Amino acid sequence: MIGGLVQILFFQGLGELLSKLVIPLIPGPVIGLVLMLVYLSVRKTIPEGVDTVATTLVQHLGLLFVPAAVGVVMFLPQLRANALAVVTALVVSVALTVAVPALVLRMMAREKPNADGAD
């Protein structure tokens, strides 16, 4: 289990380094996650330790939302003062999150015309 945790933290650390030195616009954990995905894809298997650690983290994922909830409560007066902007941002981001993949899927699913011109 320790080996799996070390592998996950290694890729996160590598992602942080790349984020600071090469690609500052992308968060380090995201880069690390992509690097780990590439590594696991090339390897074609998931190491048992990584699987165990990842499963345990997913089972306790709800605990990671506690700090965010505390932050919301702590900044409730600012959220109330800017409620319209916050709600607008949430609605627009949800609409774009649903619409963009749907449009991409629609574009990808279009049938290509036959090479001989017959439909």
C-alpha positions, 0 to 999 in steps of 0.5 A: 500500500505504501508503494502505491501511495508513493507512486501516486505522490510521485506523479503528483510531485512530477506534475507540480514540478512541470507546472512550475517550470514548464506549463504554469497554466495547468495545475500540477495535480492535473499534469500528474494525473495525465502523466500517471494515465499515460504511464498506466496505459503504456504499462497496460496494468494497474499495480496492486498498491496503486489500486488499493490506495486509489480505492481507499481514497475514493471510498473516503472522498466525502471527507475531502469536501469538508474543508470546502463546506467550511469555506462556504460557511466562513465566506457566507456574507461575501457569497450573499453580497455577490449572490447574483454573480455566483448564481450566474457563474454557476448556471452558465458553467453548468450549461456550458459543461452540458452543451459543449460535450453534447455539441462535440459528440454531435459533430463526431457522430455525423456520418461522413458522405460516401466517397462515390457521392451516393447517400 
